[in-house]
Amino acid sequence: MPGLIHEHLMIAPIQEHFRALDALVLREHRIGPGRSAGIIDLYVECRDVRIAIEAEMRPDRVLNDLR
């Protein structure tokens, strides 16, 4: 069930919003070189702005994503 909520209720609406703006949207995007690089849920390029999106279902997971 967490995968369903994360992918379909949290990530999908954001993805569709930016696609409606003709933005480049990449899912599960690697954020650095090499195999040890992290992966973000969405990478968006909209006009001249680059956005990294990482959705979490629990507040205690947020600090894991901030580096």
C-alpha positions as CSV (number, residue, x, y, z in Angstrom):
1,M,0.0,0.0,0.0
2,P,2.8,2.6,0.7
3,G,4.0,2.3,-2.9
4,L,0.5,3.0,-4.2
5,I,0.1,6.1,-2.0
6,H,3.6,7.3,-2.8
7,E,3.6,6.7,-6.6
8,H,-0.1,7.4,-7.4
9,L,-1.3,9.9,-4.9
10,M,1.8,11.9,-4.2
11,I,4.1,11.8,-7.2
12,A,1.7,11.3,-10.1
13,P,-0.3,14.5,-9.6
14,I,2.9,16.6,-9.4
15,Q,4.3,14.9,-12.5
16,E,1.1,15.6,-14.4
17,H,1.0,19.2,-13.3
18,F,4.5,19.9,-14.7
19,R,3.8,17.9,-17.9
20,A,0.8,20.1,-18.5
21,L,3.2,23.1,-18.4
22,D,5.3,21.3,-21.1
23,A,8.1,20.8,-18.6
24,L,10.7,18.1,-18.8
25,V,9.8,15.6,-16.1
26,L,12.0,12.6,-15.2
27,R,11.0,10.0,-12.6
28,E,13.5,8.2,-10.4
29,H,16.3,10.4,-11.6
30,R,19.9,9.8,-10.6
31,I,21.4,13.0,-9.1
32,G,25.1,12.3,-9.5
33,P,27.7,10.2,-11.3
34,G,28.4,6.6,-10.4
35,R,26.4,3.8,-8.8
36,S,26.4,5.3,-5.3
37,A,24.6,8.5,-6.5
38,G,21.3,9.2,-4.9
39,I,18.0,9.0,-6.8
40,I,15.1,11.5,-6.5
41,D,11.5,10.9,-7.2
42,L,11.1,13.6,-9.8
43,Y,13.5,15.9,-11.7
44,V,11.7,18.8,-13.4
45,E,13.0,21.4,-15.8
46,C,10.3,24.1,-16.3
47,R,11.3,27.2,-18.2
48,D,14.7,28.2,-16.6
49,V,14.1,26.4,-13.3
50,R,15.4,23.0,-12.2
51,I,13.5,21.3,-9.4
52,A,14.3,18.2,-7.5
53,I,11.3,16.5,-5.7
54,E,11.6,13.8,-3.1
55,A,8.2,12.8,-1.5
56,E,8.2,11.2,1.9
57,M,5.3,9.6,3.7
58,R,6.8,10.0,7.2
59,P,8.4,13.1,8.7
60,D,11.3,11.0,10.2
61,R,12.4,10.1,6.6
62,V,13.0,13.7,5.6
63,L,16.3,14.1,7.3
64,N,17.6,11.0,5.4
65,D,17.1,13.0,2.1
66,L,18.8,16.2,3.2
67,R,22.5,16.2,2.8
